[in-house]
């Protein structure tokens, strides 16, 4: 299991989401910060609510995209940490 561990992921209520031309746009209504996600980031964003562990997210990414597991583990962990650090995701 990864360092983020198990638990429920929460998308804060103040975060609005839109998908435009294959890219995802996240708007934090409290801070007015806009974050643009690429295709894989958007895919992860779309499955977060249905996954209870980071390992489930990693497995789904690997099923969707043919890539190296070690790289996906590192990238997903960093990505989720980044989302939490800027207030777009909470975990508990």
Buried (B, 14 or more C-beta within 10 A) or exposed (E): EBEBEEEEBEBEEEBEBEEEEEEBBBBBEEEEEEBEBEEBBBBBBBBBEEBEBBBBBBBBBBEEEEEEEEEBBEBBBEBBBEBBEEBBBEBE
